[in-house]
Amino acid sequence: MSQENVELIRRAIEAWNRADIDGWLDQATPDFVWIPAGPAAVERSVYRGRDEVREAMAGGWETWEEFRFEESEIRGLGESVVWLGRVHARGRASQVELDQEFAIHAVVRDGRLARTEAFLSRAEALEAAGLRE
């Protein structure tokens, strides 16, 4: 199950990097909970359900011309996954660039993402998953 969950989060990240909202949400449960961090938290700190997430992502892609993730490490932990890497972003209007450490703790249910929580440091994500460096 762990490897399947690793591939699930990778498919979701690939969809995000293509700005493919439907592709990202195809990996999620109907009651999916998304807790963004930093530049992804445009309007709120928690989004519940596919409709809220879709709306938030659409708003995010209006704000950011580029917003892509680069993986450095991924850990399958049974029913959850910790994705570690960086985010590279550029503001659409401002052209301000961001290159930031980024991490995600994802909980999987029935082969779909049930909850993802983003962090601006790997230590925070590992702690959320009950791990340490």
N, CA, C and O of each residue as an XYZ file, in Angstrom:
532
protein
N       0.823     -1.201      0.000
C       0.000      0.000      0.000
C       0.860      1.255      0.000
O       0.496      2.254     -0.621
N       1.973      1.218      0.674
C       2.817      2.388      0.800
C       3.301      2.895     -0.566
O       3.255      4.097     -0.830
N       3.764      1.988     -1.432
C       4.249      2.404     -2.747
C       3.111      2.971     -3.599
O       3.314      3.932     -4.340
N       1.930      2.391     -3.498
C       0.775      2.915     -4.224
C       0.454      4.339     -3.766
O       0.097      5.194     -4.577
N       0.583      4.579     -2.482
C       0.315      5.913     -1.946
C       1.375      6.919     -2.391
O       1.074      8.087     -2.635
N       2.616      6.451     -2.492
C       3.696      7.306     -3.003
C       3.379      7.714     -4.437
O       3.514      8.884     -4.795
N       2.962      6.761     -5.254
C       2.626      7.070     -6.646
C       1.407      7.989     -6.732
O       1.330      8.833     -7.625
N       0.468      7.831     -5.823
C      -0.708      8.697     -5.778
C      -0.304     10.158     -5.566
O      -0.766     11.039     -6.291
N       0.546     10.414     -4.588
C       0.948     11.802     -4.332
C       1.784     12.338     -5.490
O       1.700     13.521     -5.819
N       2.578     11.489     -6.099
C       3.360     11.939     -7.263
C       2.440     12.336     -8.422
O       2.691     13.337     -9.092
N       1.386     11.564     -8.660
C       0.431     11.935     -9.720
C      -0.231     13.271     -9.400
O      -0.427     14.105    -10.284
N      -0.572     13.465     -8.133
C      -1.194     14.734     -7.729
C      -0.226     15.902     -7.935
O      -0.623     16.954     -8.435
N       1.026     15.722     -7.556
C       2.043     16.777     -7.729
C       2.246     17.074     -9.214
O       2.346     18.237     -9.606
N       2.307     16.033    -10.036
C       2.469     16.233    -11.482
C       1.301     17.030    -12.053
O       1.502     17.916    -12.884
N       0.079     16.721    -11.612
C      -1.087     17.467    -12.075
C      -0.987     18.929    -11.635
O      -1.267     19.836    -12.419
N      -0.590     19.154    -10.388
C      -0.422     20.528     -9.887
C       0.577     21.284    -10.760
O       0.330     22.420    -11.165
N       1.708     20.637    -11.045
C       2.754     21.297    -11.832
C       2.280     21.657    -13.241
O       2.830     22.563    -13.868
N       1.274     20.958    -13.734
C       0.689     21.275    -15.049
C      -0.475     22.257    -14.926
O      -1.094     22.609    -15.929
N      -0.776     22.701    -13.705
C      -1.949     23.545    -13.424
C      -3.225     22.832    -13.845
O      -4.171     23.461    -14.318
N      -3.245     21.520    -13.670
C      -4.374     20.665    -14.038
C      -5.223     20.409    -12.791
O      -5.012     19.433    -12.072
N      -6.171     21.288    -12.553
C      -6.995     21.210    -11.352
C      -7.775     19.903    -11.310
O      -7.808     19.237    -10.275
N      -8.403     19.529    -12.421
C      -9.176     18.285    -12.449
C      -8.281     17.069    -12.226
O      -8.660     16.135    -11.519
N      -7.096     17.083    -12.827
C      -6.162     15.978    -12.625
C      -5.749     15.836    -11.172
O      -5.581     14.726    -10.669
N      -5.585     16.979    -10.494
C      -5.223     16.951     -9.082
C      -6.389     16.409     -8.259
O      -6.206     15.553     -7.393
N      -7.589     16.917     -8.536
C      -8.758     16.491     -7.769
C      -9.179     15.063     -8.073
O      -9.861     14.442     -7.258
N      -8.792     14.527     -9.220
C      -9.064     13.117     -9.526
C      -8.386     12.194     -8.519
O      -8.802     11.048     -8.348
N      -7.349     12.687     -7.856
C      -6.606     11.884     -6.880
C      -7.218     11.983     -5.475
O      -6.741     11.330     -4.546
N      -8.268     12.795     -5.318
C      -8.800     13.121     -3.992
C     -10.178     12.520     -3.746
O     -10.939     12.259     -4.678
N     -10.477     12.306     -2.467
C     -11.807     11.871     -2.057
C     -12.781     13.043     -2.210
O     -12.342     14.192     -2.249
N     -14.091     12.785     -2.297
C     -15.061     13.885     -2.396
C     -15.013     14.845     -1.201
O     -15.291     16.034     -1.352
N     -14.662     14.332     -0.015
C     -14.611     15.175      1.185
C     -13.180     15.621      1.520
O     -12.861     15.913      2.673
N     -12.358     15.665      0.524
C     -10.949     16.029      0.641
C     -10.763     17.319      1.441
O     -11.538     18.265      1.296
N      -9.726     17.348      2.289
C      -9.363     18.537      3.064
C      -7.961     18.962      2.633
O      -7.020     18.170      2.674
N      -7.837     20.218      2.223
C      -6.548     20.774      1.794
C      -6.184     21.902      2.734
O      -6.938     22.862      2.894
N      -5.009     21.778      3.362
C      -4.497     22.804      4.261
C      -3.214     23.340      3.631
O      -2.144     22.758      3.812
N      -3.316     24.446      2.893
C      -2.147     24.980      2.207
C      -1.221     25.729      3.157
O      -1.572     25.999      4.306
N      -0.045     26.055      2.661
C       0.922     26.828      3.440
C       1.504     27.929      2.575
O       1.564     27.809      1.352
N       1.924     28.984      3.211
C       2.640     30.053      2.528
C       1.933     30.570      1.297
O       0.790     31.019      1.378
N       2.606     30.513      0.145
C       2.076     31.134     -1.064
C       0.814     30.471     -1.607
O       0.106     31.076     -2.412
N       0.516     29.253     -1.190
C      -0.688     28.567     -1.672
C      -1.921     28.953     -0.851
O      -3.052     28.731     -1.284
N      -1.703     29.524      0.321
C      -2.818     29.912      1.186
C      -3.281     31.318      0.802
O      -3.046     32.282      1.529
N      -3.937     31.416     -0.341
C      -4.310     32.718     -0.891
C      -5.418     33.382     -0.083
O      -5.298     34.549      0.290
N      -6.486     32.654      0.188
C      -7.629     33.272      0.860
C      -7.934     32.694      2.233
O      -8.339     33.425      3.137
N      -7.745     31.390      2.399
C      -8.080     30.733      3.670
C      -7.009     29.724      4.029
O      -6.139     29.392      3.224
N      -7.096     29.247      5.258
C      -6.103     28.279      5.712
C      -6.567     26.833      5.568
O      -5.743     25.922      5.651
N      -7.875     26.593      5.355
C      -8.406     25.242      5.184
C      -9.504     25.266      4.128
O     -10.381     26.130      4.131
N      -9.428     24.290      3.223
C     -10.465     24.120      2.198
C     -11.017     22.709      2.327
O     -10.258     21.747      2.442
N     -12.344     22.587      2.309
C     -13.003     21.289      2.497
C     -13.872     20.960      1.290
O     -14.699     21.764      0.859
N     -13.666     19.767      0.761
C     -14.456     19.307     -0.374
C     -13.884     19.776     -1.697
O     -13.182     20.785     -1.769
N     -14.200     19.026     -2.740
C     -13.642     19.313     -4.064
C     -14.023     20.688     -4.594
O     -13.205     21.340     -5.243
N     -15.260     21.147     -4.329
C     -15.685     22.446     -4.857
C     -14.861     23.585     -4.263
O     -14.403     24.459     -4.999
N     -14.666     23.590     -2.953
C     -13.862     24.633     -2.313
C     -12.417     24.577     -2.811
O     -11.803     25.609     -3.083
N     -11.886     23.368     -2.927
C     -10.499     23.210     -3.367
C     -10.356     23.684     -4.812
O      -9.398     24.381     -5.145
N     -11.299     23.310     -5.666
C     -11.256     23.731     -7.071
C     -11.248     25.267     -7.171
O     -10.461     25.845     -7.920
N     -12.119     25.902     -6.419
C     -12.204     27.358     -6.428
C     -10.903     27.991     -5.939
O     -10.426     28.965     -6.523
N     -10.332     27.442     -4.875
C      -9.080     27.970     -4.330
C      -7.934     27.800     -5.320
O      -7.124     28.709     -5.500
N      -7.868     26.641     -5.958
C      -6.797     26.414     -6.923
C      -6.928     27.353     -8.111
O      -5.925     27.888     -8.584
N      -8.129     27.559     -8.595
C      -8.343     28.469     -9.721
C      -7.874     29.879     -9.341
O      -7.235     30.558    -10.145
N      -8.188     30.313     -8.128
C      -7.725     31.613     -7.646
C      -6.216     31.675     -7.535
O      -5.597     32.690     -7.857
N      -5.633     30.587     -7.080
C      -4.173     30.533     -6.964
C      -3.482     30.658     -8.307
O      -2.461     31.334     -8.424
N      -4.035     30.008     -9.322
C      -3.419     30.084    -10.651
C      -3.644     31.444    -11.292
O      -2.942     31.792    -12.242
N      -4.596     32.221    -10.805
C      -4.734     33.609    -11.262
C      -3.639     34.478    -10.643
O      -3.173     35.434    -11.263
N      -3.230     34.140     -9.414
C      -2.214     34.896     -8.687
C      -0.804     34.549     -9.139
O       0.048     35.428     -9.271
N      -0.560     33.264     -9.377
C       0.782     32.778     -9.695
C       0.888     32.379    -11.160
O       0.099     31.574    -11.654
N       1.860     32.942    -11.840
C       2.129     32.565    -13.221
C       2.779     31.184    -13.270
O       2.499     30.376    -14.155
N       3.637     30.941    -12.316
C       4.299     29.642    -12.191
C       4.222     29.215    -10.736
O       4.400     30.032     -9.832
N       3.961     27.951    -10.513
C       3.913     27.409     -9.150
C       4.137     25.914     -9.299
O       3.200     25.158     -9.561
N       5.383     25.494     -9.131
C       5.680     24.077     -9.337
C       6.524     23.525     -8.199
O       7.295     24.229     -7.546
N       6.338     22.244     -8.003
C       7.044     21.532     -6.943
C       8.169     20.698     -7.528
O       8.064     20.171     -8.635
N       9.247     20.587     -6.762
C      10.387     19.753     -7.130
C      10.672     18.816     -5.959
O      10.994     19.268     -4.860
N      10.553     17.536     -6.193
C      10.720     16.527     -5.138
C      12.191     16.266     -4.841
O      13.015     16.149     -5.748
N      12.502     16.175     -3.544
C      13.836     15.742     -3.133
C      13.780     14.399     -2.407
O      14.735     13.622     -2.438
N      12.651     14.142     -1.757
C      12.499     12.879     -1.015
C      11.018     12.624     -0.799
O      10.219     13.554     -0.689
N      10.669     11.358     -0.741
C       9.284     10.992     -0.445
C       9.305      9.746      0.434
O      10.104      8.835      0.221
N       8.426      9.720      1.413
C       8.368      8.593      2.351
C       6.943      8.066      2.449
O       6.028      8.786      2.850
N       6.767      6.814      2.080
C       5.487      6.155      2.267
C       5.404      5.615      3.674
O       6.308      4.914      4.128
N       4.322      5.936      4.373
C       4.180      5.581      5.787
C       2.876      4.827      6.025
O       2.132      5.156      6.949
N       2.598      3.840      5.218
C       1.341      3.123      5.381
C       0.215      3.929      4.778
O       0.119      4.046      3.556
N      -0.645      4.492      5.623
C      -1.800      5.261      5.148
C      -1.513      6.747      4.969
O      -2.436      7.539      4.775
N      -0.256      7.124      5.030
C       0.094      8.515      4.755
C       1.429      8.572      4.013
O       2.162      7.587      3.926
N       1.712      9.741      3.492
C       2.936      9.976      2.728
C       3.486     11.332      3.136
O       2.729     12.280      3.344
N       4.797     11.420      3.248
C       5.448     12.713      3.442
C       6.253     12.999      2.180
O       7.141     12.234      1.802
N       5.923     14.117      1.535
C       6.614     14.573      0.332
C       7.486     15.745      0.742
O       7.008     16.689      1.371
N       8.771     15.689      0.388
C       9.724     16.735      0.760
C      10.373     17.297     -0.497
O      10.734     16.549     -1.405
N      10.518     18.599     -0.544
C      11.149     19.205     -1.715
C      11.160     20.712     -1.634
O      11.365     21.297     -0.571
N      10.933     21.338     -2.796
C      10.945     22.793     -2.900
C       9.771     23.239     -3.752
O       9.238     22.476     -4.558
N       9.385     24.475     -3.559
C       8.391     25.104     -4.426
C       9.090     26.262     -5.136
O       9.844     27.026     -4.533
N       8.817     26.364     -6.420
C       9.313     27.464     -7.247
C       8.073     28.186     -7.769
O       7.205     27.573     -8.391
N       7.999     29.475     -7.515
C       6.810     30.227     -7.929
C       7.213     31.608     -8.437
O       8.254     32.154     -8.072
N       6.341     32.154     -9.300
C       6.532     33.511     -9.804
C       5.156     34.173     -9.883
O       4.230     33.632    -10.488
N       5.037     35.331     -9.275
C       3.778     36.062     -9.282
C       3.401     36.519    -10.676
O       4.247     36.979    -11.442
N       2.139     36.392    -10.995
C       1.665     36.771    -12.333
C       1.838     38.275    -12.573
O       2.419     38.670    -13.583
N       1.354     39.099    -11.679
C       1.433     40.551    -11.866
C       2.773     41.117    -11.404
O       3.363     41.959    -12.082
N       3.248     40.658    -10.261
C       4.454     41.226     -9.662
C       5.750     40.673    -10.244
O       6.790     41.331    -10.200
N       5.681     39.465    -10.787
C       6.870     38.749    -11.277
C       7.868     38.452    -10.146
O       9.019     38.102    -10.410
N       7.429     38.592     -8.895
C       8.264     38.223     -7.753
C       8.475     36.718     -7.794
O       7.539     35.950     -8.017
N       9.730     36.307     -7.575
C      10.046     34.882     -7.612
C      10.272     34.346     -6.207
O      10.767     35.042     -5.320
N       9.895     33.098     -6.038
C      10.010     32.407     -4.761
C      10.659     31.055     -5.000
O      10.272     30.324     -5.911
N      11.642     30.730     -4.185
C      12.262     29.406     -4.187
C      12.358     29.021     -2.723
O      13.198     29.547     -1.993
N      11.500     28.103     -2.290
C      11.283     27.841     -0.871
C      11.257     26.344     -0.585
O      10.712     25.565     -1.367
N      11.850     25.947      0.540
C      11.665     24.583      1.022
C      10.167     24.364      1.205
O       9.450     25.271      1.628
N       9.697     23.162      0.889
C       8.267     22.885      0.967
C       8.086     21.408      1.274
O       8.884     20.573      0.847
N       7.036     21.091      2.016
C       6.771     19.698      2.372
C       5.266     19.490      2.509
O       4.516     20.418      2.810
N       4.851     18.263      2.281
C       3.435     17.908      2.346
C       3.283     16.617      3.131
O       4.020     15.656      2.912
N       2.332     16.601      4.038
C       1.925     15.361      4.702
C       0.543     15.031      4.160
O      -0.399     15.801      4.342
N       0.422     13.895      3.499
C      -0.844     13.500      2.874
C      -1.375     12.243      3.538
O      -0.628     11.295      3.780
N      -2.662     12.239      3.832
C      -3.354     11.078      4.389
C      -4.184     10.458      3.269
O      -4.909     11.155      2.559
N      -4.068      9.148      3.122
C      -4.743      8.428      2.047
C      -5.857      7.566      2.625
O      -5.689      6.910      3.653
N      -7.003      7.581      1.938
C      -8.126      6.717      2.317
C      -8.712      6.131      1.037
O      -9.034      6.856      0.096
N      -8.842      4.825      1.019
C      -9.432      4.129     -0.125
C      -8.753      4.481     -1.441
O      -9.420      4.639     -2.463
N      -7.425      4.606     -1.419
C      -6.674      4.862     -2.636
C      -6.753      6.281     -3.159
O      -6.368      6.538     -4.299
N      -7.245      7.209     -2.347
C      -7.364      8.619     -2.739
C      -6.814      9.506     -1.622
O      -6.732      9.093     -0.465
N      -6.447     10.712     -1.987
C      -6.010     11.672     -0.981
C      -7.223     12.144     -0.190
O      -8.182     12.663     -0.761
N      -7.175     11.962      1.121
C      -8.263     12.404      1.987
C      -7.940     13.759      2.612
O      -8.833     14.548      2.922
N      -6.643     14.009      2.789
C      -6.213     15.260      3.424
C      -4.762     15.511      3.049
O      -3.935     14.600      3.097
N      -4.458     16.734      2.678
C      -3.060     17.126      2.502
C      -2.828     18.396      3.300
O      -3.632     19.328      3.277
N      -1.726     18.405      3.994
C      -1.333     19.585      4.758
C       0.064     19.975      4.314
O       0.977     19.149      4.311
N       0.230     21.233      3.940
C       1.507     21.727      3.442
C       2.262     22.464      4.547
O       1.673     23.029      5.468
N       3.584     22.435      4.417
C       4.465     23.056      5.406
C       5.604     23.768      4.691
O       5.981     23.385      3.584
N       6.147     24.789      5.313
C       7.273     25.512      4.750
C       8.606     24.982      5.250
O       9.651     25.586      5.006
N       8.572     23.846      5.954
C       9.818     23.190      6.350
C       9.589     21.681      6.438
O       8.504     21.215      6.784
N      10.624     20.950      6.121
C      10.540     19.498      6.190
C      10.362     19.027      7.632
O       9.669     18.040      7.877
N      10.980     19.725      8.589
C      10.869     19.327      9.993
C       9.414     19.354     10.457
O       8.977     18.457     11.177
N       8.664     20.376     10.048
C       7.250     20.473     10.431
C       6.425     19.324      9.843
O       5.565     18.761     10.522
N       6.686     18.984      8.597
C       5.947     17.894      7.950
C       6.270     16.558      8.593
O       5.381     15.735      8.811
N       7.534     16.344      8.892
C       7.937     15.093      9.541
C       7.287     14.998     10.929
O       6.813     13.934     11.328
N       7.270     16.091     11.639
C       6.634     16.112     12.958
C       5.142     15.801     12.844
O       4.607     15.046     13.655
N       4.468     16.370     11.852
C       3.044     16.105     11.652
C       2.779     14.631     11.367
O       1.714     14.108     11.694
N       3.758     13.967     10.756
C       3.623     12.536     10.443
C       4.117     11.650     11.586
O       4.093     10.424     11.485
N       4.565     12.279     12.672
C       5.064     11.514     13.820
C       6.501     11.049     13.646
O       6.919     10.079     14.279
N       7.262     11.730     12.794
C       8.660     11.372     12.526
C       9.579     12.496     12.963
O       9.142     13.605     13.273
N      10.866     12.178     12.978
C      11.893     13.183     13.251
C      12.972     13.079     12.189
O      13.097     12.065     11.503
N      13.745     14.140     12.066
C      14.854     14.144     11.102
C      15.807     13.002     11.383
O      16.803     12.841     10.677
